């Protein structure tokens, strides 16, 4: 099997991306993140899909000048004054 076609579990992908497993489940619930699929009761991710998703994230971040969106405070909060 080609290394790009290797299937990763949720735990393996979380470790690869250095993010919590809960983040992957949240992305999946909101239809965000890399595409995954079910194998019985288990979710698997194809390595080639992950790499394509990462490339898309890099492209999107370069389109906005490399700026990462930051959480915004409430409009009119004391910090803005």
C-alpha positions in Angstrom: 0.0 0.0 0.0 1.3 3.4 -0.9 2.2 5.6 2.1 -0.3 8.3 0.9 -3.1 5.7 0.9 -2.5 4.5 4.5 -5.5 4.9 6.7 -5.2 6.8 10.0 -7.4 6.4 13.0 -8.7 9.5 14.8 -6.0 9.1 17.5 -3.2 8.8 14.9 -4.5 11.9 13.0 -4.8 13.9 16.2 -1.2 13.0 17.0 -0.1 13.8 13.5 -1.7 17.3 13.6 -0.8 17.8 17.2 -4.4 18.6 18.2 -6.9 17.0 20.6 -9.0 14.1 19.5 -12.1 16.2 20.5 -11.2 18.8 17.9 -11.4 16.2 15.1 -14.8 15.0 16.4 -16.0 18.6 16.5 -14.7 19.3 13.0 -16.4 16.2 11.8 -19.7 17.2 13.4 -19.5 20.6 11.7 -18.3 19.1 8.4 -14.9 20.8 8.7 -11.5 19.3 8.7 -10.1 16.6 6.5 -12.6 14.2 5.0 -13.0 10.9 6.8 -15.2 7.9 6.5 -16.5 5.0 8.6 -15.2 1.5 8.5 -17.8 -0.3 10.6 -17.9 1.7 13.9 -14.5 3.3 13.3 -13.6 6.6 11.6 -10.6 6.5 9.2 -8.8 9.1 7.3 -6.8 8.5 4.0 -3.4 10.0 4.2 -3.7 11.5 0.7 -6.9 13.2 1.7 -5.2 14.7 4.8 -2.3 16.0 2.7 -4.7 17.5 0.2 -6.7 19.2 3.1 -3.4 20.5 4.6 -2.4 22.0 1.2 -5.8 23.6 1.0 -5.4 25.1 4.4 -2.0 26.5 3.4 -3.4 28.0 0.2 -6.3 29.6 2.1 -3.9 31.1 4.7 -1.7 32.5 2.0 -4.7 34.1 0.3 -5.3 36.3 3.3 -1.6 37.3 3.6 -0.8 34.5 6.0 -2.9 36.1 8.8 -4.5 33.6 11.1 -8.0 34.7 12.3 -8.1 35.6 15.9 -11.1 35.4 18.2 -12.7 38.8 18.5 -13.9 40.5 21.6 -17.4 41.8 22.0 -18.3 44.9 20.0 -18.0 48.0 22.3 -16.2 46.1 25.1 -14.1 48.1 27.5 -10.9 46.7 25.8 -11.8 48.6 22.6 -11.9 52.0 24.4 
